[in-house]
């Protein structure tokens, strides 16, 4: 199977757009906006020194636009020409990036391969494309009101990097979506308002989300296949679609969700240490001890789950619940294994207790799946046994022995 997957050589975009390390933030934002890209390789002469990402810039939006991007570089995963589709997907998911540079033997930049490049090729692989949306969709997460301020979106930058957020009206109906590219327009033009109120002055962070959102939002039914979603994303140049039921958004499918299928189909994750864990909804500026505690809880749960199924990718989403008492949050988790996908969700005020409960529930689902699989295997084995070799009925044998003794 591995030989059938394309490599970076087949997927990459050669001669990518780059920036010198002494370029300014305003230059980087201008390139990202005009080219609709979120990550740009940064060079020192001909040598790759890192990448600048929109998320990094947005998290430090208080910096002057004249700041040099060399102060904001991130170290991307290094992909070679022979790196396969599933391996690239693994590295992008693990790094939380949308693209990675492709380098040659001496470290020279040959091209760049993005999630979009992978999604374009995904419908060609039946083992991935045949999955239904309801198997891979993530929880909808926070809903954005049309009259929310643009400034409020900066607390959701990491989530926006993963997928767009739905914008709803007062009745909860889907009006459109807002993504990181829409937010980039505000950063790139800090002195102007949104599309619907260009004459409005003042701080652009105070304008309403409705002024920068894109419409219509891309939507699908739960029965849509991953291959169909990938084709829609490619045609619309979108990074996510919303799952609708009765006209309301109930889930979202991002490029990352689709790529997690490829990671599983490619045979990744041979032990607990190979599992790729994605945590969404926690701010990067939060207490590192929180992430360390989450990591420990998840690792313990995965070790138990590994007794029943081989875990590959775990996505954990934390969604604050504004309608509940202060501190409540819904934690949803999706686990991709070699024996299928498992889901669980929990709402409460204690984040750690909720995650522990979810890992227990995933273990129970994996154990049940393992048991059912063993039962099916036993039934198939019995059907394959010739009639004269089939196990005897104990009750019938006892009656026959009793009758034989009476005859004697």
N, C-alpha and C positions, 0 to 999 in steps of 0.2 A: 504493500500500500504506500509506503513512504516514497517509492520511486515515482509515483504518479503525481506527487505534489510539485508545483512549480517552485523555483528558487528565486532569490532576490534578483538574480540576473534577468529573469523573465518579468518580474513585477515592478522593478524600480523605475523611477523617473531620472534619466541621466541629466547631467549638467543642471543641478538644482539651483534655485535662488539662494545666494549666500550674503552674509554681511561681514565686514571687517570688524575686528574686536573693538575698534575705537568709534564705531557708529553710535549714534545717540538713540535714546528711547523713542524720540519722535520719528526717526528714520525707520526703526524697527516696526513701530505701530503702523506707519504709512505703508510699508511693504506688506505687512500681514493683512491690512484692510484691502489694499488694491488687488492682491493676489489670492485673497480668501484662504490664507494658510495660518496655522497657529504656532508653528515651530520653524525656526530658521537656523541652519548651520552657521556657525561663526568661525571665520578663518583668521589665522595669523600668517599672512602671506599665502602659501598653498597648504598650510598645515591646519587640520581641524583641531580646534581648541575647545569646542563645546557647542551647545545650542542655546538660543534664547527662546523662551516660550511665552505665550500670551498670559498663561496663568501666573507665571513668576512676576510679570510686569503688573498685572492687575492686583496681585497681593500687596504690591508696594506702590499703589497708585498715588501716594503722597510725594513720591520722588519727582524732582524737576524733569521735564522732558528732555533736557540737555544732558542728563546722566548718561555715561558711557555704558553700553550693554555688557562690557567685559566684567562688570561688577555683579551681573545677574545671570551668569552662565550656569547651565546644568550639564552634567555628564551623561550623555545618552548611551544606550546599549550600542555596541558595535556589531554591525551586520556585514558579512562578507558575501561575495557573489554566489556562493554555494549554500548559504543558509536557506532552509526550506520554509515553506508557507507556515506550517504549525510552529516552527521554532521562532519565526519572526513574530507571530501572534503572541507567543509566550512572553517574549522579551518586551513587546510593547505594553502588554497587560501588566507585567511585573513592574515596569518603570513608570506606568501611568502616563505614557506619552502617546501622541497621535502619529508620530513619524520617527524614523531612525535613519541615520546616515549609513550608506554602504561604502565601505573602505576597501582599498586594495592591499597588496602585500606590504607595502611600505607606509601604510597609513594614509595614503592619498584619498581624497574624496572622489568617489566614482558616481554617486547618485544618492537618491533618498527614496526610501520605501515607506509608505504611509498606510494607515488603517484603510483609507479610501482605496488604495491600490489593492489591498487584500479583499475588501468587500466586493470590488468589481469582478474579481475572479471567483468568488465563493459559489455562485450558482452552478458552476461546472462540476461540483463535487456532490453527488447524491447523498453520501453519508452525512453531510452537513446540511445541504439545501432542503432535505425532506422534513426536517424538524418543524413543528408548528410553533407559532408565535407564543402561545400560552405556555410553552415549555421553557422559554428563555426570557420572557418579559420581566423587567424589574418593577418594583413598586413605583407608583407614580411620584412619590416624594412630595415636596412642598408645591402647593398651587399658588400661582402668582395672580393677584388681582389686577385688573386693567388700570386701576388708579393708584397702585403701589408706586413708590418712587424708584427711579433707576438706581439711586444710591443703595437701596436695600438689597440689590442683587449682588453686591460685592461680598456679602456674607455667604453667598452660594457659589463662589467662583469655581471651587473644585468640582462641584456637581455640574455646573454649566460646561466645564471642560469635557465631561463625560457625555452629557446629552442636554438637549434643550429642555426648558421648563414650560409647562402649559400655562397659558394666560386665559383666565376665565372671567365671565361677567358676574353680576350680582346673583344670578340664578344658577351659577355653576356650569354654564354652557361654555364650551371651548371656543374661544375667539381667535386664538393664534398661538404663537410660541416665541420664546425669547431665548437666544443662544449666545455663545461667547462672541460670535461675529457681530451680533447686534450690539453687544456691550462695547465691542471694539470701536464702533462708530462714535460712541460717546467719548471714549478716551482719546481718539484721534482728533476729534473736534471739540475740545473742552469748552469752547466759547459759544457753541450753538445749541439749540434745542433739538427736539426730535422732529420726525417727518411731518407730524400733524400740526406742530406749532413752531415753525421756524422763526417766527418773529418774537417769540418769548425770550426775554432776557434772564439774567440771574444765573445761578449755579445749575449746570446741566444735570447734576446728580438729583436735583429736585423735580425734574420733569417726570411725567407719568410713564410707566412701562408701555402703555398703549402707543406711545409716540415712537417707540423704536422696535416693537415686536414685528415679526414677519407673519404674513397671512397668505393663504390658509395654511394651517398646520397639517403636516403629513399624517394621515391616520389609516389604520388597518383594523380588520376584524380578528378576533382571537384565533380563528382557524387558518389564517394566512400562513404560508410556509416561510421558512427562513430565506429560501432562494428568492421568493417573490419580494420579500422585504429588501433584500440586497439589491435587486434590480431597481426597486423604487428609489432607494437611497442613491444609487448611482445616477439614475436619470434626473432626479431632483437636486443632486449635489447636496444631499442632507446627511447628517450624522446620526439622526434618530427619527423614530416614528412613534406615534401614540396609539395605544390599543383602546378602541372605543367599544363600550357596551351601552346601548340605549342612549347614544349621543353624549356620553360622559367619559372622560379619560379614566381608565382603570389601571393602566400600565404603560410602560415605555420600553422600547427596544432600541438600544444603542449599538454602535458598531462594536463596542467591546463585548456586548452580550452575544452577538453573532460570532465573534472571533473565539469566544470561550468554547464554542462547539468544535471549532477547528483544533483547538488545543487537545480536546478529548479524543477527537478522531485521529489525531496524529500520534497518539500513544504516549503522551506526556504524563508525568506524575507517577513514577514508579514507587514512591514511598511518601510518607508524610512530609518530608523535607522538600519534596518537589511540588507541593500544592501551592497554587498561586492564590493568595488571599487579597481581595480588594475590599477596602472599607470606604464607604461613601457617607457623607453627611457630617463628618467631624472636621472642624476647622483645623488647618495645619498649625495655627498658633496656639492650639490647646495644650494642656499639660501632657508632656511625653509619657508620664506615668500611666495615663489613661490608655494610650495605645499599647504600652507594654503589658498592662493587665488584660486588655482584649486579646493580644497575641497569645498570652499564656492560656487563657480560657479556650481559645479556638484550637490551639495546638493539642491540648488535652483531649478535646472532643474529637479531633481528627484522628488521633491515635486509636481511640475506641472505635470510630467508624471504619478505620482501615481493616479491622478484623472481619468486616462483612462486605466491604466494597472498596475499590481503589479510588480515593478522592483525587480530583484533578484541579478544579477551580472552585473557590468559594467566594461569593460576593455577598457582602454584608452592608445593609443600608440602614442608617439611623435617621429617622424623620421626627423632628419635634412636633408635638401635638398642641397647637394653639388653643384647641377647644377643651383641652383637659387642664387639670390643675398644673401649676408651674412645675417644671421639671419632668413631666411625662414625655415619653418618646416611644414611637413604634420602631422596633428593630425587626427587619425582615432579612432572611438569608436564603440564598439559593446555592445548592451544592451540586456540581457536575461530577459524576463518577463514571466508572467504566460499566456500571449497571443501571445508568439512567440518571435523571435529575430529581433532586429532593428539595422541598420548599417548607418554610416555617415562618411564623410571624408572632410577635409578642409585644404587647403594649404595657408600659408601667413606668414607675419613677426610678427604679433601680436598673441602670443600664447593664451592670455586670451580671446581676441575677437573671435578667432577661436573656443575655447571650448564653449563659450557662444552661438555661432552660431550653433554648433553641438547639444547642448542640446535643442535648439529651434527646430531643425530639427527632433530630436528624439521625441519631444513632438508632433509635427505634425504627424509623422508616427503613434504614439500610438493613437492619437485622431482619425485618419482615420481608423485604425484597429478597434477601439471601435465602431465607427459609422457603419462600414461595418458589424460588428458582430450583432449590434442591428437591422440593416436592414434585415439580414438573419433570425434573430429570429422572426421578424414581419411577414416575408413571410411564415415562417413555421407555425406560428399561424394562418394565413389566410387560409392556405391549410387544416388545421385541423378543420375549422369551417364547420358544415353541410350546404348543399346548401340552406335549408330553413331559415338558420340563418345568411347567408352572408349579408354584408352591401349592401344596395340598391344603385343603380346608381342615384345620385341627378338629373341628366338631365332627366332621364326616369321618375322619380317621378314627376318632374315639368310638363312634358308633360301630364302625366296621370291626374294630378289635373286639368290642363287646360281643358282637354277633358271632365272631369266630370262636370265642371262648364258649359260647352256648352250644355251638355245633359240636365242639369237642366233648 
